[in-house]
């Protein structure tokens, strides 16, 4: 496709309000695997992040399970008392914190220290009382709301036996008694993956419907302040490349074909949803590309219209399902990231900022809800680098979003096209006016913007013009922490009315 320069005329007086969106639109996950410690995705090398070294794991005859030794590593529990982590999380503003992930479905709550750290039969991980109090202290310290998903694994019950609240009661009771109650809950994580997500052997969609009803009824009877969210499906409508050589699939291709649908999980349930949820990833990362090639996007496509439209198409796909099973409710993306499998090699670079900002703005233009970025500080898609907690480009992008973009969403009447993804919100500071976001996702062409009046301009770019830069610039200045881990000043440039030229591969906020 030939890239063409674009012209955009900003006419704030013609804007029409679409909706008010949740002030906690930008939220994030802390994986259960982080809290307990354990296996998670192996980090890429600096060369792989920079794109100068290929990451590849060849599929073996024994499938993906045999490959995990090359894909995973063991990590210590996250230090949620770390002052740098807390300070940077609090700067992001009001948010939901979701503590979940696939590991949550198989975690035993050992709050009386009886297991010696060894997971009971049918569980995978152990959560201690001290670790959970660390989560509660963190949530309280940053003034967040807490969401979890609960265990539903062979250690708790069989497929034939109804789910029981013995484990859920432990974590709900401790949280409430500690003064940080659980504000929202899903029944397990990504249940349309069935047995692969950790459910009992032979578990069916009918079993799930039975058990979700039991869980939500129990929540409403015992913890009515907690909202019921679900079903956190993933991969709805995913198409798989049907090649002739299925020997290289490693089991992933078959797994996806065996997924059930969101309708399978919800049709006929008796307990209504308070909030409808799903998960969105643009595809699978390089870690899983060899076993699921049809689900992987190359780095040179991460700025394209086809790539950026995936998140918005997901929202459009799930919106009518939400309308059927949760009419009038919000729609939450309770996991969101560039790629399943810990993120692509470029997830920690400026290249992923196009997707992140486009997802936030595009989702808000489609519906109301919350997007939980996966994750705060785990793997390559984390806002913060694991253990050292240095902010990545996406952190500064959403920090700027939260400081500038208000909750009123406007229709710009601008068709999304390469070089001109144009969005508009009210001002976060409450002053009269509007904030425009203009994403020039062309890597070669400038975009011309006609400003009707003077504005404050915030232009984001990869350092040195490199889209895979690990450092992002704001109006040409690198965004890095200063002395004492202090945040840099997010200072705008004064922009006079008239014609403004936006360089290729830039994201610009105009505050008018």
Backbone torsions as a table, in degrees:
resi	resn	phi	psi	omega
1	UNK	NA	133.4	180.0
2	UNK	-82.1	126.9	179.4
3	UNK	-80.7	137.0	-179.3
4	UNK	-124.5	142.0	175.0
5	UNK	-63.8	145.6	-176.4
6	UNK	-118.4	152.8	176.0
7	UNK	-121.0	131.7	179.8
8	UNK	-128.8	128.7	175.6
9	UNK	-110.0	117.8	-179.6
10	UNK	-86.8	122.1	-178.3
11	UNK	-127.6	81.4	-173.9
12	UNK	-60.1	-30.3	-178.8
13	UNK	-69.1	-15.9	178.5
14	UNK	-93.7	-2.5	-177.4
15	UNK	-68.0	138.5	175.5
16	UNK	-114.9	131.5	-179.5
17	UNK	-67.9	132.4	177.4
18	UNK	-94.3	-47.9	-175.3
19	UNK	-170.7	168.9	166.0
20	UNK	-99.7	134.2	-179.1
21	UNK	-110.4	160.2	-178.6
22	UNK	-57.3	128.7	179.3
23	UNK	-64.1	-15.2	176.4
24	UNK	-100.3	27.7	-179.3
25	UNK	-48.0	-45.5	-178.7
26	UNK	-93.3	102.3	179.6
27	UNK	-127.5	-171.3	-174.8
28	UNK	-160.9	165.7	179.4
29	UNK	-102.2	146.3	160.8
30	UNK	-118.0	113.0	-174.8
31	UNK	-65.0	141.9	174.2
32	UNK	-56.6	-35.0	178.9
33	UNK	-63.1	-27.3	175.0
34	UNK	-71.4	-43.1	-175.6
35	UNK	-65.9	-44.1	-177.9
36	UNK	-84.8	-21.3	-167.6
37	UNK	78.2	154.7	-179.6
38	UNK	144.9	-162.8	-176.3
39	UNK	-76.4	137.2	172.6
40	UNK	-152.0	177.5	-171.7
41	UNK	-61.6	132.2	178.7
42	UNK	-66.6	136.4	-177.6
43	UNK	-68.5	146.9	172.9
44	UNK	-74.6	158.4	174.8
45	UNK	-79.4	159.4	176.3
46	UNK	-56.1	-34.6	179.2
47	UNK	-68.0	-38.3	177.1
48	UNK	-67.2	-38.2	176.9
49	UNK	-63.4	-40.8	-178.9
50	UNK	-74.7	-15.4	179.7
51	UNK	87.4	11.4	179.9
52	UNK	-95.6	-7.2	178.4
53	UNK	-134.6	129.8	-178.7
54	UNK	-76.8	140.8	170.8
55	UNK	-103.4	123.2	-179.6
56	UNK	-151.8	132.2	172.6
57	UNK	-122.1	116.9	-177.7
58	UNK	-73.4	136.8	177.2
59	UNK	-67.7	146.0	179.2
60	UNK	-113.5	168.5	-178.8
61	UNK	-65.4	-22.0	-178.0
62	UNK	-89.6	5.8	175.1
63	UNK	82.9	-176.3	-173.3
64	UNK	-67.0	-29.9	-179.5
65	UNK	-58.2	-37.0	179.5
66	UNK	-74.4	-15.7	-179.1
67	UNK	-87.0	-13.9	-172.7
68	UNK	-59.6	-26.5	178.3
69	UNK	-61.4	-27.1	178.4
70	UNK	-93.3	-14.2	-174.9
71	UNK	-104.8	-20.2	-171.7
72	UNK	-122.6	160.4	169.8
73	UNK	-148.2	164.7	-177.6
74	UNK	-93.0	131.9	179.1
75	UNK	-119.9	150.0	173.6
76	UNK	-74.5	159.5	176.9
77	UNK	-58.1	148.2	177.2
78	UNK	-69.1	144.4	178.0
79	UNK	-92.3	93.7	-178.0
80	UNK	-76.8	-3.3	174.6
81	UNK	-94.6	-2.6	179.9
82	UNK	-59.5	125.4	-174.9
83	UNK	-64.3	-37.8	179.2
84	UNK	-64.0	-45.7	178.5
85	UNK	-60.4	-48.9	-178.2
86	UNK	-62.2	-43.6	-178.2
87	UNK	-63.0	-45.1	-178.2
88	UNK	-68.9	-36.9	176.8
89	UNK	-66.1	-42.5	-179.6
90	UNK	-64.5	-34.3	179.4
91	UNK	-63.7	-26.2	178.9
92	UNK	-67.0	-16.5	176.8
93	UNK	93.4	-171.8	-174.6
94	UNK	-61.8	133.7	-173.6
95	UNK	-157.3	163.5	164.0
96	UNK	-92.6	144.2	171.0
97	UNK	-115.8	118.4	178.6
98	UNK	-102.3	122.7	177.2
99	UNK	-107.4	104.3	-171.2
100	UNK	-160.1	-136.0	-174.6
101	UNK	96.1	170.6	-179.0
102	UNK	-56.3	-33.8	-178.5
103	UNK	-64.4	-29.8	-177.9
104	UNK	-60.9	-33.6	-178.1
105	UNK	-64.9	-22.1	-172.9
106	UNK	-122.1	23.8	-177.2
107	UNK	-102.1	131.0	177.3
108	UNK	-94.7	133.4	-178.9
109	UNK	-91.3	98.8	-178.1
110	UNK	-96.0	74.7	-175.1
111	UNK	-84.6	-5.3	176.2
112	UNK	-116.0	15.1	173.2
113	UNK	55.5	51.9	-179.2
114	UNK	-104.9	-14.5	-172.6
115	UNK	-91.6	-15.7	-174.5
116	UNK	65.2	23.2	179.9
117	UNK	84.0	-1.0	-179.6
118	UNK	-96.4	121.9	-178.2
119	UNK	-63.5	131.8	175.9
120	UNK	-61.2	160.1	179.8
121	UNK	-55.4	133.6	-179.7
122	UNK	91.4	-5.2	174.8
123	UNK	-114.5	166.3	-179.5
124	UNK	-113.2	-37.0	-175.0
125	UNK	-131.9	164.6	178.2
126	UNK	-123.9	130.5	174.8
127	UNK	-107.5	124.7	179.1
128	UNK	-90.0	163.8	177.3
129	UNK	-61.1	-41.6	-179.1
130	UNK	-63.0	-40.1	179.2
131	UNK	-65.4	-41.3	-179.3
132	UNK	-70.6	-38.1	175.5
133	UNK	-61.6	-33.7	174.3
134	UNK	-59.6	-40.6	175.7
135	UNK	-63.4	-47.5	-178.1
136	UNK	-62.3	-42.0	177.6
137	UNK	-62.8	-40.7	179.3
138	UNK	-63.2	-48.6	-179.8
139	UNK	-59.5	-43.1	179.3
140	UNK	-65.8	-41.4	-176.5
141	UNK	-64.2	-33.3	-178.1
142	UNK	-101.3	8.1	176.7
143	UNK	56.9	48.5	-178.5
144	UNK	-103.3	172.8	169.1
145	UNK	-104.5	147.5	-171.7
146	UNK	-109.5	131.5	175.4
147	UNK	-129.4	143.7	177.4
148	UNK	-137.7	169.0	160.6
149	UNK	-121.1	155.6	-169.7
150	UNK	-109.9	165.2	-178.3
151	UNK	-67.5	141.8	174.9
152	UNK	-155.3	76.8	-169.4
153	UNK	-138.1	173.7	-177.4
154	UNK	-59.6	-24.5	178.1
155	UNK	-70.1	-23.2	-178.1
156	UNK	-91.2	-41.4	-179.3
157	UNK	-167.6	166.9	173.5
158	UNK	-91.6	171.6	179.0
159	UNK	-62.3	-35.2	-177.8
160	UNK	-75.3	-26.4	-179.7
161	UNK	-87.6	134.7	175.8
162	UNK	-62.1	148.1	173.0
163	UNK	-55.6	146.7	176.7
164	UNK	-128.2	153.7	-172.0
165	UNK	-87.6	15.3	-173.4
166	UNK	-59.1	-41.7	178.3
167	UNK	-78.5	-44.9	-179.8
168	UNK	-57.5	-39.2	-179.1
169	UNK	-59.9	-37.6	-179.8
170	UNK	-59.3	-50.8	-172.6
171	UNK	-77.0	-34.0	176.2
172	UNK	-67.7	-44.0	-178.0
173	UNK	-65.7	-47.1	-179.6
174	UNK	-60.2	-43.3	-178.7
175	UNK	-62.3	-45.1	-179.3
176	UNK	-66.7	-44.8	179.8
177	UNK	-63.0	-30.4	-179.2
178	UNK	-80.1	-9.9	178.6
179	UNK	92.3	8.5	176.3
180	UNK	-127.8	76.5	-175.6
181	UNK	-66.8	156.2	176.4
182	UNK	-74.0	121.9	-173.7
183	UNK	-89.7	-21.8	-179.5
184	UNK	-157.4	150.8	-177.2
185	UNK	-148.3	143.0	169.5
186	UNK	-109.7	153.3	176.1
187	UNK	-89.5	98.6	-177.9
188	UNK	68.6	-173.9	-174.5
189	UNK	-128.5	129.5	178.9
190	UNK	47.2	60.1	-174.5
191	UNK	-67.7	-18.0	179.0
192	UNK	-71.0	-8.3	173.5
193	UNK	-82.6	-9.2	175.1
194	UNK	52.8	-123.0	-172.0
195	UNK	-59.7	-31.8	-178.1
196	UNK	-66.0	-25.5	178.9
197	UNK	-81.7	-5.9	175.1
198	UNK	113.8	7.5	-179.3
199	UNK	-70.1	163.8	176.8
200	UNK	-58.4	151.7	178.9
201	UNK	-57.9	135.9	178.8
202	UNK	80.7	6.2	-177.6
203	UNK	-64.2	136.9	-175.7
204	UNK	-121.5	165.5	174.2
205	UNK	-56.3	-35.8	177.3
206	UNK	-63.0	-39.3	176.5
207	UNK	-63.1	-41.3	179.0
208	UNK	-61.9	-47.4	-179.7
209	UNK	-58.5	-44.4	176.9
210	UNK	-56.4	-47.9	-172.1
211	UNK	-78.0	-34.3	175.1
212	UNK	-63.0	-41.7	176.2
213	UNK	-59.6	-43.1	178.7
214	UNK	-61.6	-44.4	-178.7
215	UNK	-65.1	-49.9	-178.3
216	UNK	-63.6	-39.1	176.9
217	UNK	-62.8	-40.2	178.5
218	UNK	-65.4	-43.6	178.1
219	UNK	-59.0	-49.3	-176.1
220	UNK	-66.1	-30.6	178.9
221	UNK	-77.9	-31.7	-171.5
222	UNK	-113.0	-28.6	-178.2
223	UNK	-137.1	65.7	-171.9
224	UNK	-64.1	-15.6	178.4
225	UNK	-74.5	-14.4	-177.5
226	UNK	-88.0	130.6	178.5
227	UNK	-87.4	147.7	-176.9
228	UNK	-99.3	122.2	-170.5
229	UNK	-124.1	144.0	176.8
230	UNK	173.6	172.9	5.0
231	UNK	-102.5	10.7	-179.6
232	UNK	56.4	43.1	176.2
233	UNK	-66.8	157.6	177.4
234	UNK	-136.6	142.9	172.3
235	UNK	78.8	21.0	179.6
236	UNK	-57.9	127.0	178.7
237	UNK	78.1	9.2	-179.7
238	UNK	-63.5	129.4	177.2
239	UNK	-100.7	140.4	-176.6
240	UNK	-113.8	134.8	178.4
241	UNK	-68.5	117.3	-178.0
242	UNK	-89.9	78.2	176.9
243	UNK	-81.6	167.5	-179.6
244	UNK	-76.8	-27.5	-175.5
245	UNK	-95.4	85.6	179.2
246	UNK	-82.3	-3.4	-179.5
247	UNK	-67.8	-19.0	-177.7
248	UNK	-96.9	9.1	-174.0
249	UNK	-74.4	-22.5	-178.7
250	UNK	61.4	12.4	178.1
251	UNK	96.2	-16.6	-175.9
252	UNK	-69.5	-43.3	-180.0
253	UNK	-58.8	-45.4	179.5
254	UNK	-65.4	-40.2	-179.6
255	UNK	-57.5	-47.9	-177.3
256	UNK	-63.9	-39.0	178.5
257	UNK	-63.5	-27.7	-177.3
258	UNK	-89.6	-2.5	175.8
259	UNK	-58.8	148.1	170.9
260	UNK	-94.7	171.6	-176.4
261	UNK	-95.9	166.1	174.6
262	UNK	-60.5	-39.3	176.9
263	UNK	-60.4	-41.2	176.7
264	UNK	-56.7	-35.2	-176.6
265	UNK	-80.0	-23.2	-170.9
266	UNK	-116.0	-25.1	-175.2
267	UNK	-62.3	120.8	178.1
268	UNK	90.6	-0.1	177.0
269	UNK	-67.3	149.5	-175.7
270	UNK	-96.9	-32.1	-179.0
271	UNK	-89.3	119.7	-176.4
272	UNK	-72.3	156.2	173.6
273	UNK	-82.0	140.5	168.2
274	UNK	-82.7	-34.5	-179.7
275	UNK	-141.0	137.4	175.7
276	UNK	-91.3	137.7	-178.4
277	UNK	-133.4	151.1	171.4
278	UNK	-149.3	170.6	177.7
279	UNK	-114.8	143.1	178.5
280	UNK	-128.9	126.1	165.5
281	UNK	-132.1	142.5	-178.9
282	UNK	-64.7	-24.6	180.0
283	UNK	176.0	-151.5	175.5
284	UNK	-111.2	151.9	-176.5
285	UNK	-77.7	175.6	175.4
286	UNK	-56.7	-27.9	179.6
287	UNK	-60.8	-32.5	-177.3
288	UNK	-110.7	2.9	-174.8
289	UNK	-63.2	-33.7	-177.3
290	UNK	-70.0	-25.2	179.8
291	UNK	-103.0	-9.3	177.2
292	UNK	-144.7	62.6	-173.3
293	UNK	-59.6	-32.1	-178.3
294	UNK	-68.9	-16.2	-179.6
295	UNK	-97.5	3.2	-175.6
296	UNK	-107.3	137.0	174.9
297	UNK	-104.0	138.1	175.7
298	UNK	-77.6	155.1	-177.9
299	UNK	-58.2	-34.6	-177.2
300	UNK	-73.1	0.4	175.5
301	UNK	-107.5	-3.9	-169.3
302	UNK	-70.8	-5.5	176.8
303	UNK	-108.4	-4.2	-169.1
304	UNK	-79.1	163.4	177.4
305	UNK	-61.2	-41.6	-179.0
306	UNK	-61.3	-42.1	-179.8
307	UNK	-69.0	-48.5	-176.2
308	UNK	-67.8	-22.9	-178.0
309	UNK	-80.3	-11.4	-177.5
310	UNK	-60.2	-48.0	-178.7
311	UNK	-61.0	-42.4	-177.7
312	UNK	-71.8	-35.4	175.6
313	UNK	-65.4	-36.0	175.2
314	UNK	-60.7	-45.5	178.6
315	UNK	-61.0	-41.9	178.8
316	UNK	-67.2	-33.5	179.0
317	UNK	-68.9	-43.5	-174.5
318	UNK	-83.9	-21.7	-176.9
319	UNK	-56.1	-47.9	178.1
320	UNK	-67.2	-28.5	175.2
321	UNK	-67.9	-42.3	173.6
322	UNK	-57.0	-46.4	-177.6
323	UNK	-60.1	-32.7	-179.0
324	UNK	-76.6	-45.4	-171.5
325	UNK	-101.2	-12.1	178.0
326	UNK	-145.5	60.0	-175.0
327	UNK	-59.8	130.4	-179.8
328	UNK	82.4	-3.6	-178.2
329	UNK	-89.2	164.7	174.5
330	UNK	-76.2	161.9	177.1
331	UNK	-118.2	120.1	-176.4
332	UNK	-111.9	137.0	171.6
333	UNK	-97.7	94.6	-169.9
334	UNK	-82.2	-4.6	161.9
335	UNK	-144.1	135.0	-179.3
336	UNK	-147.2	135.3	178.1
337	UNK	-173.1	171.5	-176.1
338	UNK	-70.4	-32.0	-176.8
339	UNK	-160.0	133.8	170.7
340	UNK	-64.9	151.8	-174.5
341	UNK	91.2	34.3	173.3
342	UNK	83.9	3.7	179.1
343	UNK	94.6	153.4	176.4
344	UNK	-72.9	170.3	179.1
345	UNK	-61.4	-28.4	-178.9
346	UNK	-93.2	3.5	-176.5
347	UNK	-60.6	-29.0	-178.5
348	UNK	-92.0	8.4	-177.8
349	UNK	-112.3	177.0	179.0
350	UNK	-61.2	-27.5	-175.3
351	UNK	-57.0	-28.7	-178.8
352	UNK	-83.6	-6.8	-179.2
353	UNK	-67.4	-34.8	176.6
354	UNK	-54.2	-49.1	-177.5
355	UNK	-65.5	-45.0	-175.7
356	UNK	-61.8	-51.1	-178.9
357	UNK	-68.7	-38.1	178.1
358	UNK	-64.3	-38.5	178.4
359	UNK	-64.5	-49.3	-179.5
360	UNK	-57.9	-51.2	-175.4
361	UNK	-70.4	-42.2	-179.5
362	UNK	-67.3	-40.8	177.4
363	UNK	-61.2	-44.9	-179.4
364	UNK	-63.3	-29.1	177.5
365	UNK	-76.3	-18.9	-178.3
366	UNK	-95.6	-41.0	-173.9
367	UNK	-159.7	178.6	177.2
368	UNK	-107.3	143.8	178.3
369	UNK	166.4	-155.1	-177.3
370	UNK	-134.4	140.9	175.3
371	UNK	-115.3	120.5	179.0
372	UNK	-98.0	105.0	177.5
373	UNK	-68.5	135.3	176.6
374	UNK	-106.9	104.3	13.2
375	UNK	-138.0	-176.0	172.0
376	UNK	-70.6	-49.3	-172.2
377	UNK	-151.5	46.5	179.3
378	UNK	-139.2	136.7	177.4
379	UNK	62.5	-169.6	-172.3
380	UNK	-78.7	-17.0	177.4
381	UNK	-90.7	2.2	179.6
382	UNK	-66.1	145.9	172.3
383	UNK	-59.0	-36.0	-178.3
384	UNK	-118.1	146.0	177.3
385	UNK	-67.1	138.2	-179.0
386	UNK	-55.5	137.9	172.9
387	UNK	71.3	-45.6	-179.7
388	UNK	-89.0	-21.9	173.8
389	UNK	63.5	29.3	174.5
390	UNK	-74.3	134.5	-178.2
391	UNK	-68.5	138.9	174.3
392	UNK	-98.1	170.2	-178.7
393	UNK	-51.4	-40.9	180.0
394	UNK	-61.2	-33.2	178.0
395	UNK	-60.2	-50.7	-178.5
396	UNK	-67.0	-32.4	178.3
397	UNK	-63.4	-46.4	-179.1
398	UNK	-76.4	-27.7	173.9
399	UNK	-61.8	-45.0	178.0
400	UNK	-65.8	-42.8	176.1
401	UNK	-53.9	-50.3	-176.3
402	UNK	-67.0	-26.9	179.3
403	UNK	-81.9	-24.0	-173.0
404	UNK	-108.5	-40.6	-168.8
405	UNK	-87.8	119.6	177.2
406	UNK	-80.7	-172.9	-172.2
407	UNK	-93.0	-11.4	175.8
408	UNK	-85.1	123.7	-178.5
409	UNK	-103.6	134.9	-178.2
410	UNK	-113.7	152.6	172.8
411	UNK	-87.0	114.9	-178.6
412	UNK	-82.5	-13.4	-176.8
413	UNK	62.5	16.6	177.6
414	UNK	-100.0	123.9	175.3
415	UNK	-67.1	132.6	176.8
416	UNK	-68.1	128.6	-178.6
417	UNK	-155.2	160.7	-178.8
418	UNK	-58.1	125.8	-178.8
419	UNK	94.4	-11.9	-175.0
420	UNK	-148.9	74.5	167.7
421	UNK	-97.4	104.1	-170.9
422	UNK	-114.2	125.4	-179.6
423	UNK	-132.5	158.7	-179.5
424	UNK	-145.2	136.4	174.8
425	UNK	-132.2	166.9	169.2
426	UNK	-66.3	168.2	178.1
427	UNK	-79.5	137.4	-179.8
428	UNK	-68.4	-28.8	-177.7
429	UNK	-76.7	0.7	177.4
430	UNK	80.7	-4.8	179.1
431	UNK	-74.7	156.1	177.0
432	UNK	-64.1	139.1	-180.0
433	UNK	135.6	-165.7	-173.7
434	UNK	-148.4	155.4	174.5
435	UNK	-118.1	125.0	174.1
436	UNK	-100.3	142.1	169.0
437	UNK	-115.8	122.3	178.6
438	UNK	-119.4	113.4	179.5
439	UNK	-100.0	115.9	172.1
440	UNK	-97.5	93.6	-176.8
441	UNK	-88.7	5.2	171.5
442	UNK	-74.1	136.5	179.1
443	UNK	-89.7	-4.9	-174.4
444	UNK	-127.4	-24.9	-171.9
445	UNK	-112.6	145.3	174.0
446	UNK	-79.2	163.7	173.7
447	UNK	-122.5	131.7	179.6
448	UNK	-99.5	126.9	179.8
449	UNK	-118.0	131.0	175.6
450	UNK	-100.5	114.6	179.4
451	UNK	-92.3	131.2	-179.0
452	UNK	-77.3	-20.7	-179.7
453	UNK	-155.7	172.5	-179.0
454	UNK	-64.2	153.5	-174.8
455	UNK	-150.1	166.7	167.2
456	UNK	-94.2	132.4	-176.2
457	UNK	-117.0	133.1	174.7
458	UNK	-123.5	106.7	-179.3
459	UNK	-109.5	124.0	179.5
460	UNK	-101.5	141.5	178.9
461	UNK	-155.9	162.2	173.3
462	UNK	-74.5	139.3	-178.4
463	UNK	-56.8	133.2	-179.6
464	UNK	69.2	15.9	-177.8
465	UNK	75.6	9.8	-178.1
466	UNK	-91.6	116.4	-177.8
467	UNK	-67.9	-21.5	177.4
468	UNK	-98.5	22.6	178.2
469	UNK	-68.9	141.6	176.6
470	UNK	-78.5	-11.7	178.9
471	UNK	-119.3	135.8	177.3
472	UNK	-104.8	148.4	177.3
473	UNK	-108.3	151.2	172.1
474	UNK	-117.8	114.7	-175.8
475	UNK	50.0	39.8	175.5
476	UNK	89.4	-8.2	-178.3
477	UNK	-101.3	129.1	-179.3
478	UNK	-60.9	137.3	177.6
479	UNK	-95.2	98.1	178.8
480	UNK	-138.5	156.0	178.8
481	UNK	-67.5	147.3	177.2
482	UNK	-99.4	-160.0	-179.7
483	UNK	-59.7	138.7	-179.9
484	UNK	66.5	24.8	-179.1
485	UNK	61.0	30.0	178.6
486	UNK	-75.4	143.7	177.0
487	UNK	-70.6	145.6	174.1
488	UNK	-69.6	156.8	175.0
489	UNK	-69.2	128.7	176.1
490	UNK	-93.8	78.1	-170.1
491	UNK	-94.7	127.9	179.2
492	UNK	-78.5	163.1	169.7
493	UNK	-99.2	140.8	175.9
494	UNK	-73.6	126.6	-178.1
495	UNK	-120.2	118.9	178.6
496	UNK	-73.5	157.1	174.9
497	UNK	-61.4	152.5	180.0
498	UNK	122.9	-152.1	-174.6
499	UNK	-89.8	129.1	177.9
500	UNK	-121.8	132.7	177.6
501	UNK	-102.6	121.5	178.7
502	UNK	-99.2	127.3	-178.1
503	UNK	-66.3	158.4	174.5
504	UNK	-57.8	151.9	174.7
505	UNK	57.1	49.2	178.3
506	UNK	-131.2	155.2	173.8
507	UNK	-124.4	124.6	-172.2
508	UNK	-128.1	129.7	170.8
509	UNK	-99.3	130.6	172.1
510	UNK	-113.0	120.3	177.0
511	UNK	-101.1	111.6	-177.3
512	UNK	-108.3	NA	NA
